[in-house]
Amino acid sequence: MKKFVTIKDIAIRAGVSINTVSRALNNKPDINPQTKQKVLQAAKELGYIRDLNALSLKNGITKTIGVVFEDSSNPFYAEVFKGIEYCARKYGYQIILMNTERDYINEIKAIKTLIEKRVDGIIISPTQFDSDDISYLVSMNYPFVILGVHFENSQLDEVYSDDFKGGYLATKHLLDKGRKKILMINGYMYKSVAKMRYQGYVKAMKEYGLKPYHMVEIEEGYESCFNKISELKDLDYDAIFCFNDVFAIAALKALRTFGKTVPEDVSIVGYDDISYASFVHPTITTVKIDKFQEGMIAFEILQERLSEKRDKPKQIVLDVELIVRESA
């Protein structure tokens, strides 16, 4: 079993007391500079690594945050995580990442695990299947930030994008292109993002004097969308507005299997502007979210809580923009 170097080992090597080693390692002012240098040199020679667990027991701070994502393999969350990680390094925090696979039970378990690990705070992108776990965090007065979704009539720290505007922009673009039979492949409507994007879709259709054509709710993932498009191959539509770019790429591939061309036969608009959207052919027209910024802001909001600079809830809504490419 690995034996870690202790401050006692350093004290023996440097020929000083344990208390002197502690003062030197914690950069206390009441220590002779030469003695401090001697201790630090001994620590370096022995390969000393600070025991953060012991430190957290002493002051109740772990300098660790928990991040709970629905699907860390999704390129969207990968880019958001970069923003979180950037700020974590800036403020000297470590990250524990938990993946729920969009399962509410896994979400509850993830929160429990992070609390057991005594993380200082949590950034969570919840499934919104239920909100009991969020209510639990509130009841504990635990610092946390909701990322990517919005709870109506809530007093929570949140950062999310203007999904209503995004749904509107995507649909209006298709209508401006002369498309009228717009199929919407959506996520589950209990999620704020799916609900608001659908509301934007409805608004744009009404402005053109049209009723919403057809909307289906499916589980997120490439295969779910591919299979649903295949099921709907006999439906008469001339455009698809997809909940995200993974759906859009799946729709593109599915349409090809039964001889449809994009955008000639069917136009496609995705959402999120993940990197893969510009790699496929034709490239995907999509609604862009600044994912890196969303991650950064989520951490900054949490940091304000941790440093007690703010006690009132903060909710930031990020703007979106339409990125026009070849698919529509």
C-alpha positions in Angstrom: 0.0 0.0 0.0 1.3 3.5 -1.0 2.7 5.4 2.0 2.3 9.2 1.6 4.8 11.6 2.9 3.6 13.3 6.1 4.5 16.6 7.7 6.2 14.5 10.4 8.5 13.1 7.7 9.3 16.6 6.5 10.0 17.7 10.1 12.5 14.9 10.6 14.2 15.7 7.2 14.4 19.5 7.9 15.3 19.1 11.6 12.4 21.3 12.8 9.1 20.8 14.7 5.9 19.6 13.1 4.3 23.0 14.0 7.1 24.8 12.1 6.5 22.6 9.0 2.8 23.4 9.2 3.4 27.1 9.3 5.8 26.9 6.4 3.5 24.9 4.2 0.6 27.2 4.9 2.7 30.3 4.1 2.3 31.8 7.6 4.2 35.1 8.2 5.6 34.1 11.6 8.4 32.0 10.4 12.1 32.7 9.5 12.5 32.9 5.7 15.5 30.6 5.8 13.7 28.0 7.9 10.7 28.2 5.6 12.9 27.6 2.5 14.6 24.6 4.3 11.1 23.1 5.0 9.9 23.6 1.5 13.1 22.1 0.1 12.7 19.0 2.3 9.0 18.7 1.2 10.1 18.9 -2.4 12.8 16.2 -2.0 10.4 13.9 -0.2 7.7 14.4 -2.9 5.2 15.8 -0.4 1.6 16.2 -1.7 -0.9 18.2 0.4 -3.7 16.1 2.0 -6.8 18.0 0.9 -9.1 15.6 2.9 -7.3 16.5 6.1 -7.5 20.2 5.2 -11.3 19.9 4.5 -11.8 18.3 7.9 -10.1 21.2 9.5 -11.9 24.1 7.7 -14.9 22.4 6.0 -13.8 23.5 2.5 -12.8 20.9 -0.1 -12.1 23.2 -3.0 -14.1 20.7 -5.1 -17.3 21.2 -7.0 -19.7 18.6 -8.4 -21.0 18.7 -12.0 -24.0 16.6 -12.9 -24.7 16.2 -16.6 -27.4 14.2 -18.4 -25.0 12.8 -21.0 -21.3 13.7 -20.8 -20.7 12.0 -24.2 -22.9 14.6 -26.0 -20.6 17.2 -27.7 -22.9 19.9 -26.3 -22.0 19.1 -22.7 -18.3 18.6 -23.6 -18.1 22.2 -24.7 -20.0 23.4 -21.7 -17.7 21.5 -19.4 -14.7 23.3 -21.0 -16.1 26.6 -19.7 -16.7 25.2 -16.2 -13.2 23.7 -16.2 -11.6 26.9 -17.3 -13.2 28.8 -14.3 -12.4 25.9 -11.9 -8.7 26.3 -12.7 -8.9 30.0 -12.3 -10.4 29.7 -8.8 -8.3 26.7 -7.8 -11.2 24.1 -7.7 -11.2 20.5 -8.7 -14.2 18.9 -10.4 -16.1 15.6 -9.8 -18.2 14.9 -12.9 -21.3 12.7 -12.6 -23.3 11.4 -15.6 -27.0 10.5 -15.2 -27.8 9.1 -18.6 -31.0 11.2 -18.4 -32.3 9.0 -15.6 -33.9 10.8 -12.6 -32.9 8.0 -10.2 -29.3 8.3 -11.3 -29.6 12.1 -10.8 -30.7 11.6 -7.2 -27.8 9.2 -6.6 -25.4 11.6 -8.2 -26.5 14.4 -5.9 -26.2 12.1 -2.8 -22.7 11.0 -3.8 -21.5 14.6 -4.3 -22.9 15.6 -0.9 -21.2 12.6 0.7 -18.0 13.8 -0.9 -18.6 17.1 0.7 -18.2 19.1 -2.5 -18.5 22.8 -1.9 -21.2 23.3 -4.5 -22.9 21.7 -7.5 -23.6 22.6 -11.1 -26.4 20.5 -12.4 -28.2 20.0 -15.7 -31.3 18.2 -14.4 -33.6 15.9 -16.3 -36.7 17.9 -15.0 -38.6 14.5 -14.8 -39.2 15.6 -11.2 -37.9 18.3 -8.9 -37.8 16.7 -5.5 -34.0 16.5 -5.6 -33.7 20.2 -6.4 -36.1 21.0 -3.6 -33.9 18.9 -1.3 -30.8 20.9 -2.2 -32.8 24.1 -1.5 -33.9 22.8 1.9 -30.3 22.0 2.8 -29.2 25.5 1.7 -26.6 23.8 -0.5 -24.9 26.0 -3.1 -25.9 24.9 -6.5 -26.6 26.3 -10.0 -29.1 25.0 -12.6 -27.5 24.8 -16.0 -29.3 24.7 -19.4 -32.9 24.5 -18.1 -35.4 26.7 -16.3 -37.8 26.0 -13.5 -40.9 28.2 -13.8 -41.8 30.4 -10.8 -38.5 29.4 -9.1 -36.1 31.4 -7.0 -33.0 29.4 -8.1 -29.6 30.3 -9.6 -29.9 29.4 -13.2 -28.2 30.0 -16.6 -29.9 28.9 -19.7 -30.4 30.0 -23.3 -33.4 31.8 -24.9 -35.0 28.6 -26.2 -38.2 30.3 -27.1 -36.3 32.7 -29.5 -34.3 29.7 -30.8 -37.4 27.8 -31.7 -38.9 30.8 -33.3 -35.7 31.6 -35.4 -35.4 28.0 -36.6 -39.0 27.7 -37.7 -39.2 31.2 -39.2 -36.1 30.4 -41.3 -37.8 27.3 -42.7 -41.0 29.3 -43.4 -39.0 32.0 -45.2 -37.6 29.3 -47.4 -41.1 28.4 -48.4 -41.5 25.3 -46.2 -45.0 24.9 -44.7 -45.2 21.3 -43.5 -42.6 21.5 -40.8 -42.2 18.4 -38.7 -40.7 19.0 -35.2 -38.7 16.2 -33.6 -38.6 17.3 -30.0 -37.3 16.2 -26.7 -39.8 15.4 -23.9 -42.0 18.3 -23.1 -41.5 18.1 -19.3 -38.2 19.8 -20.1 -38.2 23.5 -20.3 -35.9 23.5 -23.3 -38.3 21.3 -25.3 -41.4 23.2 -24.2 -39.9 26.7 -25.0 -38.6 25.6 -28.4 -42.0 24.2 -29.3 -43.6 27.5 -28.2 -41.3 29.4 -30.5 -42.2 26.9 -33.3 -45.9 27.6 -32.7 -45.4 31.3 -32.7 -43.6 31.3 -36.1 -46.2 29.0 -37.7 -49.1 31.3 -36.4 -47.4 34.4 -37.9 -47.6 32.7 -41.3 -51.2 31.8 -40.8 -50.4 28.1 -40.2 -51.3 25.7 -37.5 -48.4 23.6 -36.0 -48.0 20.8 -38.5 -46.7 17.8 -36.5 -44.6 17.4 -33.4 -43.3 14.3 -31.8 -41.5 13.8 -28.4 -38.7 11.3 -28.3 -35.9 10.2 -26.0 -32.7 12.1 -26.7 -30.1 10.2 -28.7 -29.1 9.5 -32.3 -30.8 6.1 -32.6 -34.1 7.5 -31.2 -34.3 10.1 -33.9 -33.2 7.8 -36.7 -35.8 5.3 -35.8 -38.6 7.9 -35.4 -37.8 9.4 -38.9 -37.9 5.9 -40.3 -41.3 5.4 -38.7 -42.6 8.6 -40.2 -41.3 8.1 -43.7 -44.8 8.1 -45.1 -45.7 11.4 -43.4 -45.9 14.3 -45.9 -43.5 17.0 -44.7 -41.1 19.3 -46.4 -38.9 20.3 -43.4 -37.7 19.1 -40.0 -36.9 21.2 -37.0 -34.8 19.1 -34.7 -34.4 19.5 -30.9 -30.7 19.3 -31.3 -27.9 18.7 -33.8 -27.6 15.0 -32.9 -31.2 14.7 -34.0 -30.5 16.7 -37.1 -27.6 14.4 -38.1 -29.7 11.3 -37.4 -32.6 12.8 -39.5 -30.2 13.5 -42.4 -28.9 9.9 -42.4 -32.5 8.5 -42.0 -33.8 10.5 -44.9 -31.1 9.2 -47.2 -32.1 5.6 -46.5 -35.4 6.1 -48.2 -34.2 8.3 -51.0 -34.9 11.8 -49.7 -32.4 14.6 -50.4 -31.5 17.5 -48.2 -32.4 20.3 -48.7 -34.1 19.7 -52.0 -36.8 17.4 -50.7 -36.6 18.1 -47.0 -34.9 21.0 -45.2 -33.4 20.4 -41.8 -32.6 22.8 -38.9 -30.8 21.6 -35.8 -30.0 23.2 -32.5 -26.9 23.8 -30.3 -24.3 24.2 -33.1 -22.0 21.4 -32.0 -18.8 21.0 -34.0 -20.2 17.9 -35.9 -22.9 20.1 -37.4 -20.3 21.6 -39.8 -18.6 18.2 -40.5 -21.5 16.3 -42.2 -22.7 16.8 -45.7 -24.7 18.8 -46.2 -23.7 21.0 -43.3 -26.4 21.6 -40.7 -28.2 24.9 -40.4 -28.6 25.3 -36.6 -29.3 27.6 -33.7 -26.1 28.5 -31.9 -25.7 28.5 -28.1 -22.4 29.8 -26.7 -21.7 26.6 -24.7 -18.3 27.6 -23.4 -19.8 30.9 -22.0 -22.7 29.0 -20.5 -20.3 26.8 -18.5 -18.2 29.8 -17.4 -21.2 31.7 -16.2 -22.6 28.7 -14.3 -19.3 28.5 -12.4 -19.1 32.3 -11.8 -22.7 32.2 -10.3 -21.7 29.3 -8.1 -18.5 31.1 -7.0 -20.5 34.1 -5.9 -22.5 31.8 -3.6 -19.4 30.1 -2.3 -17.7 33.4 -1.5 -20.9 34.8 0.0 -20.9 37.8 -2.4 -24.6 37.3 -3.1 -27.6 35.8 -1.4 -30.3 36.6 -3.9 -31.0 34.3 -6.8 -29.5 35.1 -10.2 -31.0 33.9 -13.5 -29.1 34.6 -16.7 -30.7 34.0 -20.1 -28.1 33.7 -22.9 -28.9 35.0 -26.4 -29.0 32.6 -29.4 -28.4 33.1 -33.1 -29.3 31.2 -36.3 -26.3 29.8 -38.2 -27.3 29.2 -41.8 -25.5 26.4 -43.7 -26.5 24.0 -46.4 -29.3 21.9 -44.9 -31.9 24.7 -45.0 
